[in-house]
Amino acid sequence: MTFSSNNEFTSRALSVLRIVSAYLLIQHGAAKLLGFPHVAFFDGLQIFSMLGAAGILELVGGALLLIGLFTRPVAFVLSGLLAFAYFIGHASKGFVLSPMLNQGEAAVLFCFVFLFIAVAGAGVWSVDAMRLAKKGA
């Protein structure tokens, strides 16, 4: 059994990667904007701040990715957001040391997962796939 990019199993695995990554990102946005899960660092967060803007992108972009709507452009924007988050929030704590030591591993991993999704697409379990199938029918 080979696993090509057209393989049904591969497309399902891509969908699972997108859904799980989106779910995790939504938690970051929800913590910033909704206070759940509670993270003391975000207490009193101003919505018109860099962290507030990041929270909006995480919550709205994460929700769009979760359902697989406008996946490629949303994932590309989120990849940029996470690259920005790494260089602003983590690399300043010791870029040379490594993401493991400056607590930037999640930002780097999210960045490249979303960049992959931007290139690969949403997978079979998505609104994008349903819209494409309906358009082709």
FIBA-862739 format. One record per atom (N, C-alpha, C): x, y, z. Coordinates in Angstrom, 3 decimals. Example, Ala and Ser with C-alpha at 12.3 -4.5 7.8 and 13.67 -1.06 7.14 Angstrom:
> xx	yy	zz
> 13.190	-5.690	7.800
> 12.300	-4.500	7.800
> 13.200	-3.300	7.800
> 12.850	-2.250	7.080
> 13.670	-1.060	7.140
> 12.900	0.030	7.870
//
This chain:
> xx	yy	zz
> 0.841	-1.173	0.000
> 0.000	0.000	0.000
> 0.889	1.240	0.000
> 0.707	2.108	-0.966
> 1.499	3.335	-1.024
> 0.668	4.503	-0.532
> 1.335	5.538	-0.062
> 0.667	6.725	0.455
> 1.058	7.921	-0.398
> 0.305	8.163	-1.438
> 0.538	9.329	-2.278
> -0.336	10.474	-1.781
> -0.138	11.664	-2.324
> -0.930	12.813	-1.900
> -2.399	12.659	-2.277
> -2.721	11.758	-3.193
> -4.106	11.528	-3.595
> -4.774	10.409	-2.813
> -4.031	9.758	-1.948
> -4.547	8.642	-1.181
> -5.616	9.104	-0.198
> -6.721	8.363	-0.109
> -7.826	8.721	0.781
> -7.385	8.755	2.246
> -6.519	7.828	2.636
> -6.011	7.796	4.015
> -5.206	9.062	4.314
> -4.385	9.484	3.372
> -3.577	10.687	3.552
> -4.461	11.911	3.715
> -5.507	12.019	2.923
> -6.419	13.149	3.020
> -7.146	13.167	4.364
> -7.493	12.006	4.866
> -8.131	11.933	6.189
> -7.144	12.327	7.286
> -5.916	11.865	7.174
> -4.889	12.221	8.154
> -4.628	13.733	8.144
> -4.627	14.331	6.956
> -4.479	15.782	6.847
> -5.634	16.482	7.547
> -6.836	15.984	7.374
> -8.004	16.559	8.056
> -7.852	16.473	9.572
> -7.399	15.346	10.067
> -7.200	15.176	11.513
> -6.147	16.152	12.021
> -5.035	16.304	11.296
> -3.994	17.258	11.681
> -4.569	18.670	11.746
> -5.358	19.052	10.745
> -5.972	20.383	10.707
> -6.920	20.582	11.876
> -7.774	19.604	12.139
> -8.777	19.717	13.202
> -8.123	19.805	14.577
> -7.175	18.936	14.857
> -6.513	18.938	16.169
> -5.711	20.220	16.364
> -4.979	20.656	15.340
> -4.200	21.897	15.440
> -5.114	23.096	15.659
> -6.225	23.135	14.944
> -7.178	24.235	15.097
> -7.771	24.247	16.501
> -8.135	23.081	17.005
> -8.689	22.977	18.357
> -7.703	23.521	19.398
> -6.447	23.158	19.252
> -5.432	23.638	20.189
> -5.230	25.143	20.070
> -5.254	25.665	18.849
> -5.084	27.102	18.657
> -6.278	27.875	19.217
> -7.471	27.344	19.049
> -8.672	27.988	19.600
> -8.528	28.169	21.113
> -7.918	27.210	21.787
> -7.723	27.331	23.232
> -6.859	28.531	23.575
> -5.850	28.825	22.747
> -4.994	29.994	22.983
> -5.817	31.277	22.838
> -6.613	31.356	21.781
> -7.455	32.529	21.577
> -8.505	32.676	22.661
> -9.117	31.564	23.059
> -10.134	31.597	24.108
> -9.528	32.029	25.442
> -8.342	31.588	25.736
> -7.674	31.997	26.980
> -7.431	33.503	26.988
> -7.041	34.038	25.842
> -6.771	35.478	25.759
> -8.052	36.302	25.828
> -9.062	35.912	25.069
> -10.255	36.753	24.914
> -11.401	36.407	25.850
> -11.550	35.134	26.168
> -12.694	34.694	26.965
> -12.323	34.306	28.395
> -11.027	34.231	28.673
> -10.584	33.865	30.013
> -10.733	32.401	30.339
> -10.937	31.581	29.298
> -11.074	30.136	29.518
> -10.315	29.377	28.452
> -9.427	28.506	28.787
> -8.957	28.226	30.143
> -8.213	29.431	30.715
> -8.280	29.562	32.033
> -7.693	30.738	32.678
> -6.173	30.675	32.649
> -5.579	31.751	32.158
> -4.127	31.943	32.189
> -3.912	33.315	32.814
> -3.315	33.360	33.990
> -3.176	34.610	34.741
> -2.487	35.707	33.923
> -1.564	35.337	33.067
> -0.832	36.313	32.242
> -1.780	37.144	31.389
> -2.925	36.579	31.003
> -3.863	37.275	30.120
> -4.928	38.072	30.878
> -4.886	38.072	32.204
> -5.845	38.865	32.979
> -5.699	40.337	32.599
> -6.814	40.984	32.304
> -6.794	42.401	31.955
> -6.273	42.693	30.553
> -6.231	41.682	29.709
> -5.725	41.858	28.343
> -6.592	42.849	27.575
> -5.975	43.798	26.930
> -6.673	44.775	26.104
> -6.871	44.197	24.712
> -8.096	44.257	24.195
> -8.382	43.671	22.889
> -7.636	44.402	21.774
> -7.383	45.705	21.958
> -6.654	46.482	20.951
> -5.169	46.540	21.276
> -4.606	45.378	21.536
> -3.171	45.225	21.766
> -2.679	44.108	20.841
> -1.367	43.915	20.804
> -0.850	42.824	19.964
> -1.395	41.476	20.422
> -1.435	41.246	21.721
> -1.964	39.973	22.221
> -3.457	39.855	21.960
> -4.173	40.966	22.047
> -5.601	40.947	21.746
> -5.857	40.611	20.284
> -5.078	41.236	19.393
> -5.202	40.941	17.956
> -4.848	39.487	17.681
> -3.805	38.995	18.344
> -3.423	37.594	18.178
> -4.560	36.683	18.641
> -5.196	37.035	19.756
> -6.311	36.246	20.262
> -7.470	36.190	19.279
> -7.765	37.320	18.635
> -8.833	37.349	17.634
> -8.487	36.434	16.471
> -7.253	36.539	15.970
> -6.825	35.675	14.863
> -6.849	34.207	15.265
> -6.414	33.910	16.480
> -6.408	32.524	16.952
> -7.820	31.969	17.078
> -8.726	32.769	17.633
> -10.091	32.292	17.853
> -10.859	32.176	16.534
> -10.856	33.233	15.732
> -11.604	33.218	14.478
> -10.922	32.310	13.451
> -9.612	32.465	13.297
> -8.878	31.620	12.357
> -8.921	30.157	12.758
> -8.815	29.890	14.056
> -8.902	28.520	14.539
> -10.260	27.905	14.249
> -11.330	28.688	14.425
> -12.674	28.187	14.141
> -12.840	27.884	12.650
> -12.335	28.778	11.794
> -12.406	28.531	10.344
> -11.614	27.283	9.961
> -10.432	27.126	10.563
> -9.641	25.919	10.276
> -10.322	24.669	10.810
> -10.939	24.768	11.966
> -11.602	23.609	12.556
> -12.639	23.026	11.605
> -13.421	23.891	10.977
> -14.432	23.396	10.037
> -13.887	23.264	8.616
> -12.700	23.791	8.385
> -12.084	23.663	7.062
> -12.669	24.617	6.032
> -12.900	25.865	6.431
> -13.439	26.872	5.523
> -12.364	27.914	5.221
> -12.134	28.168	3.935
> -11.060	29.086	3.486
> -9.717	28.650	4.071
> -9.488	27.368	4.068
> -8.363	26.770	4.781
> -7.007	27.308	4.351
> -6.738	27.333	3.068
> -5.397	27.734	2.625
> -5.039	29.162	3.027
> -5.871	30.164	2.728
> -5.488	31.519	3.135
> -5.468	31.705	4.651
> -6.398	31.090	5.354
> -6.436	31.209	6.814
> -5.185	30.570	7.420
> -4.822	29.392	6.959
> -3.634	28.715	7.483
> -2.375	29.527	7.186
> -2.327	30.162	6.020
> -1.164	30.987	5.674
> -1.045	32.187	6.625
> -2.164	32.853	6.879
> -2.163	33.991	7.813
> -1.758	33.531	9.212
> -2.301	32.404	9.652
> -1.966	31.895	10.983
> -0.505	31.467	11.073
> 0.041	30.941	9.997
> 1.459	30.603	9.980
> 2.302	31.852	10.204
> 1.926	32.931	9.532
> 2.626	34.202	9.731
> 2.461	34.724	11.146
> 1.255	34.608	11.696
> 1.011	35.030	13.073
> 1.943	34.293	14.030
> 2.072	32.991	13.850
> 2.900	32.200	14.758
> 4.394	32.473	14.561
> 4.807	32.772	13.338
> 6.201	33.175	13.120
> 6.459	34.490	13.854
> 5.535	35.426	13.707
> 5.621	36.712	14.388
> 5.653	36.496	15.898
> 4.782	35.632	16.408
> 4.734	35.343	17.845
> 6.070	34.794	18.338
> 6.680	33.930	17.541
> 7.973	33.378	17.962
> 9.024	34.470	18.048
> 9.141	35.270	17.001
> 10.212	36.258	16.975
> 9.973	37.406	17.954
> 8.727	37.775	18.206
> 8.436	38.851	19.157
> 8.427	38.341	20.601
> 7.786	37.214	20.826
> 7.577	36.752	22.194
> 8.574	35.757	22.740
> 9.295	35.077	21.867
> 10.171	34.015	22.358
> 11.635	34.216	21.990
> 11.916	34.570	20.764
> 13.307	34.719	20.324
> 14.014	35.804	21.117
> 13.262	36.810	21.571
> 13.868	37.887	22.362
> 14.375	37.377	23.713
> 13.928	36.185	24.115
> 14.378	35.577	25.373
> 15.631	34.724	25.177
> 16.164	34.710	23.988
> 17.366	33.928	23.731
> 17.251	33.132	22.452
> 17.294	33.819	21.329
> 17.157	33.174	20.020
> 18.220	32.114	19.797
> 19.448	32.398	20.204
> 20.561	31.478	19.967
> 20.387	30.196	20.774
> 19.748	30.299	21.908
> 19.645	29.151	22.799
> 18.844	28.014	22.186
> 17.675	28.288	21.677
> 16.828	27.318	20.998
> 15.397	27.503	21.459
> 14.451	27.094	20.614
> 13.041	27.191	21.003
> 12.716	26.416	22.280
> 13.450	25.370	22.554
> 13.180	24.601	23.761
> 13.468	25.432	25.008
> 14.505	26.234	24.951
> 14.880	27.012	26.124
> 14.128	28.337	26.232
> 13.626	28.874	25.133
> 12.899	30.149	25.214
> 11.380	29.945	25.168
> 10.906	28.720	25.367
> 9.496	28.341	25.398
> 8.769	28.647	24.084
> 9.490	28.591	22.976
> 8.898	28.890	21.683
> 8.586	27.679	20.827
> 8.726	26.480	21.383
> 8.495	25.266	20.590
> 7.094	25.213	19.992
> 6.079	25.535	20.776
> 4.706	25.471	20.269
> 4.504	26.454	19.124
> 5.038	27.664	19.256
> 4.896	28.662	18.194
> 5.562	28.186	16.905
> 6.750	27.620	17.013
> 7.457	27.118	15.828
> 6.696	25.956	15.202
> 6.239	25.028	16.021
> 5.522	23.869	15.498
> 4.207	24.284	14.846
> 3.422	25.125	15.519
> 2.190	25.642	14.924
> 2.479	26.343	13.596
> 3.519	27.170	13.573
> 3.868	27.911	12.356
> 4.060	26.968	11.181
> 4.833	25.918	11.370
> 5.117	25.020	10.256
> 3.968	24.060	9.949
> 3.182	23.694	10.940
> 1.983	22.887	10.669
> 1.014	23.700	9.817
> 0.806	24.965	10.176
> -0.113	25.798	9.408
> 0.433	26.124	8.026
> 1.742	26.266	7.909
> 2.327	26.473	6.587
> 2.113	25.231	5.717
> 2.280	24.055	6.288
> 2.008	22.810	5.567
> 0.547	22.743	5.124
> -0.369	23.079	6.023
> -1.799	23.037	5.695
> -2.123	24.058	4.602
> -1.474	25.217	4.639
> -1.694	26.225	3.602
> -1.321	25.685	2.224
> -0.298	24.844	2.182
> 0.143	24.262	0.910
> -0.682	23.028	0.557
> -0.931	22.161	1.537
> -1.577	20.872	1.283
> -3.096	20.965	1.177
> -3.706	21.948	1.818
> -5.158	22.073	1.790
> -5.800	21.500	3.030
> -7.122	21.439	3.013
> -7.913	21.094	4.197
> -8.072	19.600	4.438
> -7.966	18.806	3.405
> -8.265	17.387	3.539
> -9.719	17.119	3.219
> -10.082	15.863	3.242
> -11.404	15.430	2.787
> -12.531	15.850	3.738
> -12.262	15.929	5.034
> -13.291	16.269	6.011
> -13.274	17.776	6.255
> -13.821	18.536	5.329
> -13.805	19.991	5.443
> -14.933	20.606	4.633
> -15.288	21.812	5.005
> -16.272	22.571	4.229
> -15.706	22.851	2.844
> -14.414	23.153	2.766
> -13.782	23.396	1.464
> -13.955	22.200	0.528
> -13.747	20.987	1.041
> -13.895	19.784	0.217
> -15.348	19.591	-0.210
> -16.282	19.878	0.668
> -17.700	19.757	0.324
> -18.087	20.781	-0.743
> -17.569	21.998	-0.607
> -17.860	23.035	-1.606
> -17.279	22.665	-2.962
> -16.083	22.102	-2.964
> -15.438	21.691	-4.209
> -16.202	20.538	-4.849
> -16.645	19.574	-4.044
> -17.409	18.431	-4.565
> -18.740	18.898	-5.134
> -19.379	19.823	-4.479
> -20.668	20.342	-4.936
> -20.500	21.117	-6.246
> -19.401	21.862	-6.346
> -19.120	22.636	-7.537
> -18.838	21.715	-8.725
> -18.169	20.589	-8.454
> -17.823	19.628	-9.513
> -18.975	18.746	-9.913
> -19.988	18.638	-9.081
> -21.120	17.739	-9.370
> -22.080	18.296	-10.380
//
